[in-house]
Amino acid sequence: MKNFYVASSFKNLHTVRYVSNQLIEQGYIQTYDWTKNERASSFEDLKEIGTLEKEAVQEADFVIILLPAGKGSHIELGMALALGKQIFLHSPNDEVNQFETTSTFYHLPEVNTSNGSIDDLLNLIST
């Protein structure tokens, strides 16, 4: 497993970049870095970004979802599940294990969960 994609929201931009940089330093290959984009301002932008992100999920050996995440990240989670990708889901505040904030799909066997520090996530991926 070498190719990866990180899905999250713009709120987590710095964390996405940190995770990506740490993995790249370990020899992993990022399939697409959406953090270099500006926010979409037209339907054409949405179409272009959506196409690139879909292709990135398809090319990835594993997909990382960093919570909190928006609807786009959850769609990417769904694509990754449908494609049989290995998934790493990280929550800094354990929302995965809180019934009021969790999702059915967070608890599927192909979803590896990490709670707490981002370094815990990186250790989980590297093992």
Secondary structure by P-SEA (a helix, b strand, c coil): cccbbbbbcccaaaaaaaaaaaaaaaccccccccccccccccaaaaaaaaaaaaaaaaaccbbbbcccccaaaaaaaaaaaaaccbbbbbbcccccccccccccccccccbbbbcccaaaaaaaaac
